[in-house]
Amino acid sequence: MPQPSDRLSRIRDLLTEAFDPVELEITDDSHKHAGHAGAAPGGETHYSVRITSAAFEGLSRVQTQRTIMMVLQSEFDSGLHALALNAKAA
């Protein structure tokens, strides 16, 4: 199955597959960071994610964030610079 070409779709697919969230909201905030470190002319560098999933049950906030970051490592490796997370257990 080919990967979607836009980062937001790839993030959505990766998080959905890994965590089967009951809530998932992803916002591209790149325009707010134009000219800042890590910002790219084409955007797709800074995102906010709100996710609620039973997969986070029993995990600390740090464990939850690390788990999400690991799932998105390929995106960080390919230009994702910053991710603001709001994650909670369902």
C-alpha positions as CSV (number, residue, x, y, z in Angstrom):
1,M,0.0,0.0,0.0
2,P,1.6,3.3,-1.0
3,Q,2.2,6.0,1.6
4,P,0.1,9.2,1.4
5,S,2.2,12.1,0.1
6,D,1.2,14.6,2.7
7,R,2.5,14.5,6.3
8,L,-0.8,15.1,8.0
9,S,-2.3,12.0,6.3
10,R,0.7,9.9,7.2
11,I,0.5,11.0,10.8
12,R,-3.2,10.2,10.9
13,D,-2.6,6.7,9.4
14,L,0.3,5.9,11.7
15,L,-1.5,6.9,14.9
16,T,-4.8,5.3,13.8
17,E,-3.0,2.0,13.1
18,A,-1.0,2.0,16.3
19,F,-3.5,3.2,18.8
20,D,-7.1,2.8,17.4
21,P,-8.0,6.2,18.9
22,V,-11.5,7.2,19.9
23,E,-10.5,10.8,19.3
24,L,-7.9,12.1,16.9
25,E,-7.4,15.7,15.9
26,I,-4.3,16.8,14.0
27,T,-3.5,20.4,13.1
28,D,-0.7,21.6,10.9
29,D,0.7,24.6,12.8
30,S,3.6,25.2,10.4
31,H,2.4,28.6,9.3
32,K,2.7,29.9,12.9
33,H,6.5,29.0,12.8
34,A,7.6,30.5,9.5
35,G,11.1,31.8,9.9
36,H,11.8,29.8,13.1
37,A,14.2,27.0,13.7
38,G,13.0,23.8,11.9
39,A,10.5,25.5,9.7
40,A,10.6,24.7,6.0
41,P,9.4,26.8,3.1
42,G,6.8,24.1,2.2
43,G,5.5,23.7,5.8
44,E,4.6,20.3,7.2
45,T,7.1,20.7,10.1
46,H,5.0,21.7,13.1
47,Y,1.8,19.9,14.2
48,S,-0.5,19.7,17.2
49,V,-2.1,16.3,18.0
50,R,-5.0,15.6,20.3
51,I,-5.5,11.8,20.8
52,T,-7.6,9.7,23.1
53,S,-7.0,5.9,23.1
54,A,-7.4,2.9,25.4
55,A,-3.9,2.0,24.4
56,F,-2.6,4.7,26.8
57,E,-4.4,3.2,29.9
58,G,-1.9,2.7,32.7
59,L,0.9,4.7,31.0
60,S,2.4,7.8,32.5
61,R,2.3,11.0,30.5
62,V,6.0,10.6,29.6
63,Q,5.4,6.9,28.6
64,T,2.5,7.9,26.4
65,Q,4.5,10.7,24.7
66,R,7.5,8.4,24.1
67,T,5.2,5.8,22.6
68,I,3.7,8.3,20.2
69,M,7.1,9.7,19.3
70,M,8.4,6.2,18.5
71,V,5.4,5.5,16.2
72,L,6.1,8.8,14.4
73,Q,9.9,8.4,14.2
74,S,9.9,8.0,10.4
75,E,8.2,11.4,10.2
76,F,10.7,13.1,12.5
77,D,13.5,11.5,10.4
78,S,12.0,13.0,7.2
79,G,11.4,16.6,8.4
80,L,8.8,16.7,11.1
81,H,10.3,19.2,13.6
82,A,7.8,19.7,16.4
83,L,4.8,18.0,17.8
84,A,2.5,19.4,20.5
85,L,0.7,16.5,22.2
86,N,-2.5,16.3,24.1
87,A,-2.8,12.6,24.8
88,K,-5.1,10.8,27.2
89,A,-6.4,7.3,27.9
90,A,-10.0,6.5,26.8
